[in-house]
Structure formats: structure tokens, C-alpha cells
Amino acid sequence: MSSRPGRRAAILLVAIPLGIATSPACAQAGSASPADDSSSPFLGRWELDLRRLPDDYGAAPKRVTYAFADIGAGKWRSTIDVTDPDDRVRHMVVDFRRDGTAVRGGGDTSEADEAAFISPSPRVLIMNLAKERRPGSVRVYTVSDDGGEMTESAASVTTNGAPMIRRFHYRRLP
């Protein structure tokens, strides 16, 4: 990733078939029990607010949507669709438990092919991404008190090894 990562690195947030929790903090958090599925504020559909992209983001996609669904037996499904400026759609999907266990995703794996999720509280979801068993990025999602906005903080490193964090804002879709 360059010091000015492209749209894939910064936006392919949750569904990109996901990563392995590699830090001791994430491994310890894996023992926490997930928040109650039936009332989670994450469930539903979300759209990236393109007007609020970070200044150093680069070329914006045309549209990014996320969906979180409870699929039963303690599992969720995350679906992400990124529409590029040329109308090409990259589709990602992953079924996961919020217990820190690594799972493989499906669809576009250009940024990541595994992920691990943990939910330390009802309004916080942490996703750790990996590609070919190498660390990728960590994404922290929070939902506003009114349930209308989801914020993603995406942490990664530049090609020079400098840490960076970018923030993205999503609106709940009907």
C-alpha cells in the first residue's frame, strides 16, 4: 500500500473476505461473548457518505454499501458491494461469528481473503483482515446513539511502514 492508498485499501471495509486476529489484544478479546444478535444496531443496510471521504483518499468509488444480517446459529453475514467509477461492482460476502475466529470470505478477494470479527459491546464491531495469511488492516465500526450512522476507523500502514488511520461515515438505508 502506498502512502496514499487506493480506494480498495481504504474502502473495502467489512466484507472483503477477511482476516486473522494477530495482536494479543484481539486474541484476548476473542474470549468475549458477542452482543445480543436480535437487537444489534449493526443489522441492516448502510451506504458510504461519499461527501465525507478523507482528503487524502484519492479517486472515490461511485457507491459503497454494506449489509449485516443475522443468519442464525450465532452467525452473521456481511455483504459489501463497491461500485467503481467505471460501474464495475466488486461483491464480497462473509459469514462469521463475532468471537475472533478467522473465516474465509467469498467474492472479490483483491484486498483480503480472511477476516476475524469481535464485538466487545453492542455498538462496536472490530474486523481484522488478512491476505494470504499476512496481516492486512483492522477496521473498527461504531454505530451512533440514534442508530442512523455507522463510522468505520480503518487502521493500516503505508508502504513506508508508517501507521495511518482513516475514518469513513455510513448512513443507514431503509
Summary of the structure (lengths in Angstrom):
residues: 174
radius of gyration: 14.8
end to end distance: 34.6
largest distance: 42.9
contacts: 568
relative contact order: 0.26
helix: 10%
strand: 48%
